[in-house]
Amino acid sequence: MQSSTGLYRFLAARIEAGERVALATVTDVTGSSVRNPGAQMAVSESGAYAGTLSGGCIERAVISEAQAAITARAPHCIAYGAGSPVIDIRLPCGGRVDLLFTPLEGTEGIVSDVLSAHNAREAVSLSLPVSADTPPALGPDRQTTWSADSGTFTMRLPPPLRLVIAGHGGTVEALLALAHPMGITCEVLTPEPDIVARLSQGSSVAARLLDTPRDTAGIAGDPWTAFVFFFHDHDWESALLAHALAQPSCYVGAMGSRKTHAERLASLRAMGVSDADAARIVAPIGLIPSSRDPETLALSTLAQVVERYNQALTQEQGAVIDR
């Protein structure tokens, strides 16, 4: 799962290795395209890169243009596809992408600042001017916009998806096995000591043993966090669910049948959870109906979580507009 955090970690590693780097940013899309405005590739002067801007149609050309920007120490724009003067590169989809290439020499501190903000679970915005006279700048969170007046593309950089998995049984580790390799930040809350013990052996996943069903200490959300509840013993989930619903999040899902969910709602209502908050719970969980084995349920759940995270980003970001 591509996130801006992974991209900027790549940039940090290349800068640490002594390389100059550049960003290639989609500023506009006409017709069909794999990526939206704000999508980025990161390229080092040696040609190493992270990210993708197409299905493989333009990546080599993008690397070459980014290297040219690094050498020239100046940003430049180029378009590929319909109406582009670059006639030897065509997009099979028939669309067009406009790109801005920005070398970061002299402004490398932006990279560490983005990573610091994401570690603090904060969204920021990056302004990328077309003019070499104005350096890139990081600012507070704002929508992705293209300003024709100033010749600046400002893009939103939200934190990556964070997944809090609370529960017991094989589905907890099955979901973790799918999500963690995708670069999703994962945390596990479970009453099972064996799960905590396994995850504590060489794993970077934060795992905490739940002592009681009311153990909600340290559980915090934000607009880019998803809460998933995999409890077969539903007595464990009520207090945790109520606490999660009091936090900002992009997703709250819980395992169980429709009958179980009706009982869950009654329990939450008795605890003082409002109907509006309870309605945020996705149950039965997942995109695949009646998933029963741990692996299928995990896959079904992860697909739904990523879908909701992407929807949240789209709603927050809005359309790219002229200002």
Helices and strands as residue ranges (DSSP letters): H 4-16, E 21-30, E 40-44, E 49-50, H 59-72, E 76-81, E 96-103, H 109-119, E 124-129, E 137-140, E 145-147, E 152-157, E 162-167, H 170-179, G 180-182, E 185-190, H 193-199, E 206-209, E 225-230, G 234-236, H 238-245, E 251-254, H 258-270, H 275-278, E 281-282, H 294-317, E 321-322
